Amino acid sequence: MSIADKSRALMVREHQQVKNRQQSMLMRAAQELGLPEETSHYWNPIQGKVDANTRMIYGPSHASMS
């Protein structure tokens, strides 16, 4: 696997993880508020890119688990 393929796979995996984190947090909030479950399926990337603020909030943290 070339470096380009590895970096693409890493970006795709990170994009999917951000999406999953955002949707799971939206689902929890929707359940707490009594909103329909469809509310948690919101995903609105612009041209396939994750918004910088969304990436910062739901992206990977550099803090380590102890």
Residue, then its C-alpha position, 0 to 999 in steps of 0.5 A: m500500500s502506497i503512502a498516498d493510499k495509507s493517508r487516504a484511508l486515514m482521512v476516510r476513517e477519521h471522517q467516518q469517526v467524526k460523523n459517528r461521534q456527531q450522530s451519537m451525541l445528537m441521538r442522545a440529545a434527541q432522546e433526552l429532549g423527546l425528539p423524534e429519532e430522525t433528528s439524530h441522522y443530521w449530517n451536512p458536510i459541504q462537498g464531502k468536507v467536515d466543517a472545521n468547527t465540527r472537526m474540532i468538537y467531534g474529532p479525535s482528542h490528543a488527550s491520553m486515557s489513563 
